Amino acid sequence: MLRRPPTSIELKLDDISEYEEMKQNKEKQQKSFSPPVWSVAPKTNKEIYARIGYVPPEHVQPHTNMM
């Protein structure tokens, strides 16, 4: 593969004005975009387990005999 020096890119006045116009349009779109409202209530473990289909094992209390 032959290496060559980078070529120069010439910008014309039309290119710069087009870039500025696109930049302004993008800024307007970002300002008009409203992010979705997420619920702020935290989920309980029970709700999370139901959603992912996880059934936690039941904990068995060991019997302790004090004699």
N, C-alpha and C positions, 0 to 999 in steps of 0.2 A: 504494500500500500504506500503510495507516495504522499508525502506530507507537503502541504503548500501553505503559504502564509495566509492569514485571514483576509478575506476581501472586505473592502469598505462598503458601508451602507450609507447611501445619501438620502436624507429626509427632505422632502419638499414641503412647501408651506401647506399644500392640500393635505398631506399626510398628518402633519401636526394638528391641523384644525379638525380633521376627522377623529384623531385620537382624543382630543379634548372633548369633542361632542360625545363620543362613546363613553368616556370617563364620567361625564356629567349624567348621562342616561343611567349608567350603572349606579351612581350615587343616589339618584332619585328612586330607583327601584329598591335599593337597600333601605332607604328611609321609609318608603311606603309599605315595606314588608313588615307584617306584625307576626311575631313568633307565636306558636300555639301555646295556649294556657294549659299548663300541666297541673294535675291535682297535687296539692302540697301535703295531703294527709299521708302519713307513713303507713305502709302495709304491715299487717301483722304476720307473724310466722305462719299462722294457719292459712291465711289467704295466699301467701307465696307458695306454700306446699301444695295447696289445691290447684294452683295455676300450673305448676310444673309436674304434677302427678306424683309427688313424693309422699310416701306414707312412713312417718317416723316410727321406729320401733318403740314399743311400750317398755317403760322401765319397771322392773319388778323389784319391790322392796324386799331385801333379805330379812329372814326371820332371825331375831336375836333372842336367844334364851339365856337368861341370867340365873344361874344356879349356884 
